[in-house]
Amino acid sequence: MPDLQTQLRPITTEEWPEFFRAMHEVFAEETPGPFAERPTPIAELDRSLSLWDGERVAATAGIYSRTMTVPGGTVPCAGVTWVTVSPTHRRQGVLTAIMRRQLTELHEQEREPVAALWAAEAPIYGRFGYGPASFRGGVSGAVDGLQLRPDVDLGSGRVSIVGVDDYRAGAEAIYDTVRRAVPGHMDRDDRWWTRTVQDLPDQRDGATPRRYVVHTEPDGRVTGYAAYRVKSSWTENGEPDGTLLVQEARALSTPAYAAIWRFLLSIDLVRSVRYDMSSADDPLRYLLGDPRALHTRSVDGLWVRLVDVGRALRARRYPTPVNLVLGVRDPFCPWNDGRWHLTGHPSGSFCEPTDRDPDLVLDIEALSSAYLGGVSLGTLQAAGRVTELSPGAVTLASTAFGWPVTPWCPEEF
């Protein structure tokens, strides 16, 4: 296939139906009704890419313009999405052309220094420099065993069942506060909140419509919220055997979070609970009298790619002083390939190219995995992904790249 780079192009509004159909066809999904004919409110068609074979779309891709929390700050982030290649065009370099086009344009236009995505299949994106940088906990358990410790402070507030408008009015401010403290979180403007509370019947998988609660203090302040569904089921003996499907639970304080969970674990006709998008280090475990009753199924969440090493490393902070030269291997984005002098501390950082000898050498995938502070460079060294050239450099770098808050992205895009 000749010159794929020039064949890739953004789509128009009129071309959206074919683009959308082709994307869902590759994912083996039915095309959702509301957006089959018109772009979704969060779509940025000027940042889309398509490959056409006659009147048929053979490949799709897109970018959302987001802001991501990183250790000690935030950074503009290209949220890569809609990536598909039709089986008729596999192994012809199409995906490579898409990835190269996106990353090159981000670099040349000096746009987002970091890109992120959710990987449908884990082996795909490492060769383009993406690495798993956050994990989701996938907590579950039998409700009978998930009882809060008797000494847990539940505060003096109350939990109320509310409609979607009241839920959103309280949840927006809470989310914007907590997301700034958790690496991996993305900002949510009005369009993204509309998407978050969207409740299409074909997305319920046999469960109830989404339900909402808020936690309110005696002075009227909303300090917590949760969204959930219930999937009803009954045993052969006629006993209730429902499942609580928690979609999001957040709070500004421990008492508010505990009160939210006491409510969720008290819902009638429910015998088990699942929270698939929870943090891998959710504090719920430490609120329980029996921590073993909460089961986890930790899997990769957000995959991160440093588009411009210098700008990306300057955007975050480092909990301990660091002064190292990183030898970065990045054949896919040659502007990153080389030596980078990083100096950083809790209140600032600086990173620029250098000719100095490196203290450690690593590939861009490893550096990207460590970027949010949840994957240890020491662990990556043990896997052969980091080479230490100056004694103690990996220990120093692992400490400096760490962060006390576990990275977590609570939404797929």
Secondary structure, 3 states (H helix, E strand, C coil): CCCHHHHCECCCCCCHHHHHHHHHHHCCCCCCHHHCCCCCCCCCHHHCEEEEECCEEEEEEEEEEEEEEECCEEEEEEEEEEEEECHHHCCCCHHHHHHHHHHHHHHHCCCCCEEEEECCCCCCCHHHCCEECCEECCEEEEHHHCCECCCCCCCCCEEEEECHHHHHHHHHHHHHHHHCCCCCCECCCHHHHHHHHCCCHHHCCCCCCCEEEEEECCCCCEEEEEEEEEECCECCCCCECEEEEEEEEEECCHHHHHHHHHHHCCCCCEEEEEECCCECCCHHHHHECCHHHCECCCEECEEEEECCHHHHHHHCCCCCCEEEEEEEECCCCCCCCEEEEEEEECCEEEEEECCCCCCEEEEHHHHHHHCCCCCCHHHHHHCCCEEECCCCHHHHHHHHHCCCCCCCCCCCC
